[in-house]
Each structure stands twice: as C-alpha cells, then as structure tokens.
Amino acid sequence: MKNLLVCIFCFAAVSVAAEELASASRWNTSVKPYKFELQGELVRTLNEYRDSVNLSGISLEKSRQIRAETERLRLLLRSRGYYQASIESEWPEGEARPDYQIILGDRFTISSIELEGNFQPVDDKWQTLKVGDDLSATDVVSQQTKLKSYIEDQACYYNINVSHKVVLDEAQRSGALTLVAYVADPAEFGTVSFTGEDEDKQSFLLRSSGIKPGQCYKASSVDSAVISLLDVGLYSRVKPTSIRTADGNVDVNFRLTKKKKRTLSASIGWETEAGPIAGAGWLHRDLFSSAQSLELELSVQETNQTASATVIIPSFFDRRNRLNWENTVEHDTSDYETYTLSSTTTLERQASSTSYYEYGIGFSQENENVDGDWDNYHQIRLPLLYRYDTVEDPFDPETGYRLSFELEPVWDIDDNFTPFLLTGIGVQTFYELDPRLTIANRVKWSSLWYGDYFGSTQENIPESEWLTAGGSTSIRGYAYESIELAEKYEADDDDAGDIAGATQRWISNNELRFRLSESWGLVTFFDVGSVSEEINPLNQDIWYAGAGAGIRFYTSFTPIRLDVAFPLNPRDEDESFIVYVSLGQAF
C-alpha cells in the first residue's frame, strides 16, 4: 500500500512537472516553394497536436514529438496533393520548439475521372473537378458531396452511398479518381408527426417543417426541417427519427423539447457612449398557440428612455417568412430633445442559405426641439433591404463576404405626402490569412436624397435623418454621431432654415483580428469616413480617421469586445481616446 501511494505521488509529480509544448509559428515552419495558405495549415496542424498533448499532461521526449509531428505534417501534405514532399527537422539548442523545413516537390494532378455504381447522371452538372486539377483531398470530398446533392435533386432514394478511390501514378505524379455511387430504395415522405407538443399545433408544425406527405424523400429536407423548427423559438431541442415502412414510404417523427413559455428579465449595465443603463423585459413565446411571440422591453438611461412592444409571427404563410410588428416610444436628450413614436411591420424572408430579404411599412411621429422651437413630423415609411451573405458565423466571421442594399422611401404626411429617400450600399469581406489571423473590411455608402426631383425641401426632413458619423460601429475615436456636415449654410429657400447635416456618408472600417487562444484574441483597427453633400468619395473636403486596438474574449455564443480608439483628426471637443465595450465583433 505504501509503495502504491509513493507511485501515485510520483506520477502526480511528473504530470505537474511536465512542461507545456511551445506553440508553432511560421518562423519555425518553412515551405519551399512558399505557399502562404498551406504554411498556415501546417502550423495549425502542429498547434492542434501540441494543444492536445498539453491538455493530457504527458511529457514527451524531443525525438518522439518530432516523429509524431512529422507524420501529421506528411498526412496533411498528401491530402493536399504533395505525395513526394520531403520534411527535415532540427531542434536548435536552447530553443523551446523544433524547426521544420519542407520541400513540397511537384503537386499531383488528376489524370482521369470515372464514375462507377448503379446511378448514372443525365448531365455533367454534378461535376466540379476536371482532368488536370490538383489532387486535393478537400476538393475530392467536396466533389463527392456535390454528387450526392445532385442525386438527391434528381431522384428520391432512401439510401444514397457515395464514395471515392484514387490510384496514384508516382512516375507521372498523378492520380486516377473514381467516384462510386450506389442508390437503393426509392421513397417518398409518409406521415410526419411531432412528439412533445399539443395536437392543435400539428398543422402549424407541419407547415414550419416544410415537409409534405407524398413529397420526394431527401435527407437534406429533414435536416432543413430541424433548423426551421428551432427557428420557431419554442423549442430547445429537435430530434428527428426516420423509418422506412413496408410500403416504401419514409415516416418522420420529430421529438420536441419545449422552452418555458414566459420569461421575465432585468438588467443593469453600462454603455460606452451613454453611461449607466437599466432595463427590463417580458417575453411570451406562444401568444396565440402558433408560436407568435410578444416581447415588451423598457430601457432607461440618463439621456434616453425607450419602451417597445414587438409581436413576431414565424412561418407566416411560408416557413421561410417571419412577420415582425414593432412599436416604440422614445424620449432622447443626448443632442437635442426629441419624442418619437413609431410603428413598423416588416416581413423577413430567408430566400436561400445566402439571400435574405426584408420589406415593410411603417408610421412615425417625431417631435423635435432643436433651437427652442418644436417641430412636428408625421411620416409613412417603406423600408426595403436585401442582403447576400456567405459568412458562416454571423457573430465571429472569419471567411466569406456580405453585400447589402437598403432603400427607404419616406413621405411627409403633413406636406401632401412629399417624399425623400434614404439609400445604403455596403460590402464586407473576411479573409483568413492564417488559422489565427483574419483581415476584416467594411465599406458603406449611405445617402439622403431630396430636392426638386422629389418636390421636397429640407423642411420635410427631421434633424435625426441627416447623416452623421462617429461611434462604436462607425468611426471609432469620435463620440456617437458627433461628426456632422462641416459647414452649415443658409438654403436658397428663406423659409427652409439651416442645413443640419449631410446627405452623403462614406465609412470604411478595417480590422486585423488575431486569435491568441480558444478564449482570447487581439484586434487592431483603422476607421476612416466622411459626411458631406458630395457623392464622389474622391472629392470629400474632410476625412475623419480613428485607430486603436482591442481585446476579444470568446464565449460559446459571441465574443465580448473591448476597444480603445484614438481620433487621428482630433477637434477641440474630442476626447483623447474612447473605450468601447460591447458584444460581438464591430462588424
């Protein structure tokens, strides 16, 4: 027993004493000829292995570590088509990590593509690879997935099995690719049922799932139904079960785990640009027994008090639609005193995995006290939005891009429905330079259009509609909406008064995001923008720029960001720096 205790103590001491393996970097992993993206993949492979060893607490000898890492590097290189790459390693004396020198050699290509099995395509729309392409495992798996999707689109089969095999020709530095596709058991959807929910919701859930009995069976339709049912907002878990019956149909059952119908919330916090804030909310998730939700919210700050009531109807005539009716009352004294009442109904439609539409109609009443006199505005609004989005993680994007187009005609009810127009065009790009390094960019052009063509004057436009800049999602380093038109001027119309803001706004945000670990990251940023009456960005009189750095703490849901920004074109009223704390990336 004494010896056993001694052995346990010795093992614990060895585990504690085991030194963590130092992270790999590009400096320790050379690639010839140089391939930036491939080098990043190799570094990530090394770090994933070292992280797993560090978590286990095992102490490795240097020779064993090099053997294990060399094998992992070789597997990655072969999967990218470098079957004859050479890997040399050395561990410099006094250094915490080994160095690797990789000579890639020729990359293997695809010499032929054949299709075997009992399914024959009617055209070549399934084919993404061609003879002469690089023999990359990623591309081959993507081709395999594309073929399976093609088969699903062409026919109804319960069993679809797609695989591949490659025969290498070392002398020719090429590989013959054969895709193998076997299909069996043609099927349609039979009964679709839902367990864990009341009987009166079955028709609503069937519509929300998007599956109809008698419809061609596709496994992807079941996956899509799970996402749609979760989007309803009533369920924390959706588990599907598919069974092929004797008549050849496929019955599907969805087991649903409900959320609580009602939620009461309260919060106390602090916002960078508004100071202390207190809030309260109440949510009913199933108001009329078809997942219609009612959310009441109250927010109180020193310069802003807002109350809102929002009704949301999911699966509005179609599972891809959601109807929102938002009603807001707001009092604001941050710049000048305003009372605003608005009611807007919008229809959101997720047309595809990348395309999103939003359109609606709204009414707003705004009372403004800018120069000691109250001005009253009553408006009808038609907000329109289209967004094309290839980003996978909306809260922490690393790759992909977004395009957005906004159009909002506004009519002044008090002046014979005289119109003006708000527009916006935006582009966001995210490029992964390295598994831990991402470049993020955003450019947006916003405009306010009025004048003779519309028959409107500046008197038809509330102070709050003129374009401004500055703030945590605009040009960091400047106070919220503190950047206005550089020079106000007297309008030709003597009754019109002073121009209060700009009609054109250009904003560019640029970030370099570096992931330090699973939980922490660093960001450096540079923002620049202008507000004026000049459309051409090359003809702007004044550009405002801000720069700074920040840290990110990554949670399971969204990053928490803290940024410190400095104005590069400071005015007398500007602070020397501003600190921003918020949820999610800046864009």
Summary of the structure (lengths in Angstrom):
residues: 587
radius of gyration: 30.1
end to end distance: 61.2
largest distance: 100.6
contacts: 1740
relative contact order: 0.06
helix: 19%
strand: 47%
